[in-house]
Amino acid sequence: MRAPTVMLRPEDSLFRYFFFGEGHLAAKKAAPAKAAKKAPAKAASKSSDKPTRVGPRHLAEGIVATYELSKKDALAIVTGVFEDVAKRLQKGEVIAISGFGRFVVRDRAARIGRNPQTGEAVKIPAKRTLRFTPAKPLKEAVMKKKK
């Protein structure tokens, strides 16, 4: 039996904000330029090469700025969306977000593998895995060369 697919469209909710780079992400890109002018020594450090880690609170800050909600309400929306996605994935549903991608839970069968050091046969147990497949617009946006 095939798992039901849940379609989430950007125009129906706040997904447009998260997945199309409106608001928060654009503002975050402008902020480091101002910081670089104030402290040029920090801009030259190796830590600037590392990717920025964004959590629920960062996403909520962008919602506050864009939709004029309180921080508490915005954080509740973000955590609520993630909790709902997690619950649906636990049920085995496919989450398809237009313009972003698909989350699919797959069951992997048990199999026999080999220990690379000894060559001994090892039983690998069955497990469930989560797979994300990005949509074409997201792939194109991510794969653009930096200027």
C-alpha positions as CSV (number, residue, x, y, z in Angstrom):
1,M,0.0,0.0,0.0
2,R,1.3,3.4,-1.0
3,A,1.7,6.1,1.7
4,P,-0.6,9.1,1.4
5,T,1.0,12.3,0.1
6,V,0.5,15.6,1.9
7,M,0.9,18.6,-0.4
8,L,1.8,21.9,1.2
9,R,1.7,24.9,-1.1
10,P,3.6,28.1,-0.4
11,E,0.6,30.3,-1.0
12,D,-1.4,28.5,1.6
13,S,0.9,29.2,4.6
14,L,4.2,30.6,5.8
15,F,6.2,28.2,3.7
16,R,6.7,31.0,1.1
17,Y,8.7,32.8,3.8
18,F,10.8,29.8,4.7
19,F,11.5,28.2,1.4
20,F,11.7,31.1,-1.0
21,G,14.1,33.3,1.0
22,E,11.8,36.2,1.7
23,G,12.4,38.3,4.8
24,H,14.7,36.7,7.3
25,L,17.3,35.1,5.1
26,A,17.7,38.3,3.0
27,A,18.1,40.3,6.2
28,K,20.7,37.9,7.5
29,K,22.8,38.3,4.4
30,A,22.8,42.1,4.8
31,A,23.8,41.9,8.5
32,P,27.3,40.4,8.1
33,A,28.3,43.3,5.7
34,K,27.5,45.8,8.4
35,A,29.5,43.8,11.0
36,A,32.4,43.5,8.6
37,K,32.6,47.4,8.3
38,K,32.7,47.7,12.1
39,A,35.2,44.9,12.8
40,P,37.3,44.0,9.7
41,A,39.5,41.6,11.7
42,K,36.5,39.3,12.3
43,A,35.6,39.2,8.6
44,A,39.1,37.8,7.8
45,S,38.8,34.9,10.3
46,K,38.4,31.3,9.1
47,S,35.1,30.9,11.0
48,S,33.4,33.0,8.3
49,D,33.9,30.1,5.8
50,K,31.7,27.8,7.9
51,P,28.0,27.5,7.0
52,T,25.6,29.4,9.3
53,R,23.5,27.2,11.5
54,V,19.9,28.3,11.6
55,G,17.5,27.0,14.2
56,P,13.8,27.5,15.0
57,R,14.4,30.7,16.9
58,H,16.2,32.2,13.9
59,L,13.3,31.3,11.7
60,A,10.8,32.7,14.2
61,E,12.7,36.0,14.2
62,G,12.1,36.4,10.5
63,I,8.4,35.7,10.9
64,V,8.3,38.4,13.6
65,A,9.8,40.9,11.2
66,T,7.7,40.0,8.2
67,Y,4.3,39.3,9.7
68,E,4.4,41.5,12.9
69,L,3.7,38.7,15.3
70,S,5.1,38.3,18.8
71,K,8.2,36.2,19.2
72,K,6.3,33.7,21.3
73,D,3.6,33.2,18.6
74,A,6.2,33.0,15.8
75,L,8.2,30.4,17.7
76,A,4.9,28.4,18.3
77,I,4.2,28.5,14.6
78,V,7.7,27.2,13.6
79,T,7.8,24.5,16.2
80,G,4.2,23.5,15.4
81,V,5.1,23.1,11.7
82,F,8.1,20.9,12.5
83,E,6.1,18.8,15.0
84,D,3.3,18.3,12.4
85,V,5.8,17.2,9.8
86,A,7.5,14.8,12.2
87,K,4.1,13.3,13.2
88,R,3.1,12.8,9.6
89,L,6.5,11.2,8.8
90,Q,6.1,8.8,11.8
91,K,2.8,7.7,10.3
92,G,4.6,7.0,7.0
93,E,3.1,9.9,5.0
94,V,5.0,11.6,2.2
95,I,5.5,15.3,2.8
96,A,5.7,17.2,-0.5
97,I,6.3,20.9,-0.3
98,S,5.9,22.7,-3.6
99,G,9.1,24.4,-4.6
100,F,11.1,22.9,-1.7
101,G,11.1,19.1,-1.9
102,R,9.8,15.8,-0.6
103,F,10.4,13.9,2.6
104,V,9.8,10.2,2.4
105,V,10.2,7.5,5.0
106,R,11.5,4.2,3.5
107,D,11.8,0.8,5.1
108,R,15.1,-1.0,4.5
109,A,15.1,-4.7,4.7
110,A,17.5,-6.7,6.9
111,R,20.6,-7.9,5.0
112,I,24.0,-9.5,5.3
113,G,27.0,-7.3,5.1
114,R,30.7,-7.8,5.5
115,N,33.1,-6.4,8.1
116,P,35.8,-4.7,6.0
117,Q,38.6,-5.5,8.4
118,T,37.9,-9.2,9.0
119,G,35.7,-10.1,6.0
120,E,33.3,-11.7,8.5
121,A,29.6,-11.8,7.5
122,V,27.5,-9.4,9.7
123,K,23.7,-9.2,10.0
124,I,22.5,-5.7,9.4
125,P,19.0,-5.2,10.9
126,A,16.0,-3.7,9.1
127,K,15.4,-0.1,9.7
128,R,13.4,3.0,8.6
129,T,15.3,5.8,6.9
130,L,14.3,9.4,6.0
131,R,15.0,10.6,2.6
132,F,14.8,14.2,1.3
133,T,14.6,14.9,-2.4
134,P,15.0,18.6,-3.3
135,A,12.6,20.2,-5.8
136,K,14.0,21.8,-9.0
137,P,13.7,25.4,-7.8
138,L,15.5,24.7,-4.6
139,K,18.3,22.8,-6.4
140,E,18.7,25.7,-8.8
141,A,18.8,28.2,-6.1
142,V,21.4,26.3,-4.0
143,M,23.6,25.4,-7.0
144,K,24.0,29.0,-8.2
145,K,27.6,30.1,-8.0
146,K,28.5,32.6,-5.3
147,K,29.4,36.0,-6.6
